[in-house]
Amino acid sequence: LKSHPYRLFSVIPAAAAHVGAMFKGFVPEDVSGQNQVKSSVQRGLKQRILEIYPRLEPVFKDIWPKDAAMMIAKCKDHITMVVVDKVPIFWQQRDGPWLPTLRLLHMYPSMMPKVQVDQGAIKFVLRGASIMCPGLTSPGGRMEDVDEGDCVQVLAEGTEHACAVGVMTMSSEDVKKVNKGVCIDQIHFLNDGLWKIKELS
């Protein structure tokens, strides 16, 4: 596999294909349990997350202090969350890549590559729809150079902060070539259930 700083897997597993919104209708009761983990497991998690988001390294001790109360939350739909001092900061589905919560991303907006959807796509993104190629290739769209399987933040045309995060189902090069179908999946979007949960008790 070609090494890439934002990639944990070369492709999205077939089982996870086109799952769309991850937290639409998500509520605190969808968290089935929270467990403390050994320091060795925490170190492994930190290392894995920093492999995907190396730009966070200078500030990672602020995000996840050594003496913080860290829990792993198990949720419905095979979702796992990293919770630090009651605040969810990262999540994954099954064995997929770790993605940041939007609240964390808004604090550290340079942590991951950006794509931009045109104004026509915004209402669909904010309903949790998977993002289609034309939303990125139209005049209002924009992409950094990313590969299939990369984690990206999604900005809306004319806005400063991300309105969603997700995983590329194809490279930016292929998005331009194919220009049809889904290109970003596993969406966590503004005002979804995860956004509304500031803390887990």
Residue pairs with C-beta under 8 A, 6 or more apart in sequence:
1 10
2 10
2 147
4 147
4 150
5 51
5 52
5 53
5 54
6 52
6 53
6 112
6 113
6 146
6 150
6 151
6 152
7 52
7 97
7 147
7 149
7 150
7 151
8 48
8 51
8 52
8 96
8 97
8 98
8 149
8 151
9 96
9 97
9 149
10 148
10 149
11 148
11 149
12 96
12 148
12 149
12 167
12 169
12 185
12 186
13 94
13 95
13 96
15 94
16 93
16 94
16 96
16 185
16 186
17 169
17 185
18 130
18 169
18 182
18 185
19 93
19 130
19 185
19 186
20 128
20 129
20 130
20 185
20 186
20 187
21 127
21 128
21 129
21 187
21 188
21 189
21 192
22 77
22 79
22 91
22 93
22 186
22 187
22 188
22 192
22 194
23 128
23 188
23 189
23 192
23 193
23 194
23 195
24 128
24 192
24 193
25 193
26 75
26 76
26 192
26 193
26 194
26 197
27 193
28 197
28 200
28 201
30 75
30 76
30 193
31 73
31 74
31 75
31 81
31 200
32 74
32 75
32 76
33 73
33 74
34 71
34 72
34 73
34 74
34 83
34 200
35 71
35 72
35 74
36 70
36 71
36 72
37 45
37 70
37 71
37 72
42 70
45 82
45 98
46 60
46 64
48 98
49 56
49 82
49 90
49 98
50 56
50 57
50 60
52 97
52 98
52 151
53 100
53 111
53 112
53 151
55 108
55 110
55 111
55 112
56 63
56 108
56 111
59 108
63 84
63 89
63 104
63 108
64 70
64 82
64 84
64 89
65 84
68 84
68 85
69 84
69 85
69 86
70 82
70 83
70 84
71 83
71 200
72 80
72 81
72 82
72 83
73 80
73 81
73 82
73 83
73 88
73 200
74 80
75 81
77 93
78 93
78 94
79 91
79 92
79 93
80 91
80 92
80 93
81 88
81 90
81 91
81 200
82 88
82 89
82 90
82 91
82 98
83 89
83 200
86 199
86 200
86 201
87 103
87 198
87 199
87 200
88 101
88 194
88 197
88 200
89 100
89 101
89 104
90 98
90 99
90 100
90 101
90 104
91 98
91 99
91 101
91 188
91 194
92 98
92 99
93 186
96 167
96 186
97 149
97 151
97 167
98 151
99 151
99 165
99 166
99 167
99 186
99 188
100 108
100 111
100 112
100 165
101 188
101 194
101 195
102 162
102 163
102 164
102 165
102 188
102 189
102 190
102 194
102 195
103 195
103 198
105 111
105 112
105 153
105 162
105 165
106 161
106 162
109 153
109 161
109 162
112 151
112 152
112 153
112 165
113 144
113 146
113 150
113 151
113 152
113 153
114 142
114 144
114 152
114 153
114 154
114 155
114 162
115 131
115 136
115 141
115 142
115 143
115 144
115 146
115 152
115 153
115 154
115 155
115 172
115 184
116 136
116 140
116 141
116 142
116 143
116 154
116 155
116 156
116 157
117 125
117 131
117 135
117 136
117 140
117 141
117 154
117 155
117 156
117 157
118 135
118 136
118 138
118 139
118 140
118 141
118 157
119 140
119 156
119 157
119 158
120 135
120 138
120 140
121 131
121 132
121 134
121 135
121 141
121 156
122 156
122 157
122 163
124 131
124 135
125 131
125 135
125 154
125 156
125 163
125 164
125 187
125 189
126 163
126 164
126 189
126 190
126 191
127 189
128 187
128 189
128 192
129 187
130 166
130 182
130 184
130 185
130 187
131 154
131 164
131 166
131 182
131 183
131 184
131 185
131 187
132 180
132 181
132 182
132 183
133 170
133 175
133 178
133 179
133 180
133 181
133 182
133 183
134 141
134 179
134 180
135 141
136 142
136 143
136 172
136 175
136 183
137 175
137 176
137 179
140 157
141 157
143 172
143 175
144 152
144 172
145 172
145 173
146 152
146 168
146 171
146 172
147 168
147 171
147 172
148 168
148 169
148 170
148 171
148 174
149 167
149 168
150 167
150 168
151 165
151 166
151 167
151 168
152 165
152 166
152 167
152 168
152 184
153 162
153 164
153 165
154 162
154 163
154 164
154 165
154 166
154 184
154 187
155 161
155 162
155 163
156 163
163 189
163 190
164 184
164 187
164 188
164 189
164 190
165 187
165 188
166 184
166 185
166 186
166 187
166 188
167 184
167 185
167 186
168 183
168 184
169 182
169 183
169 184
169 185
170 178
170 183
175 183
188 194
188 195
189 195
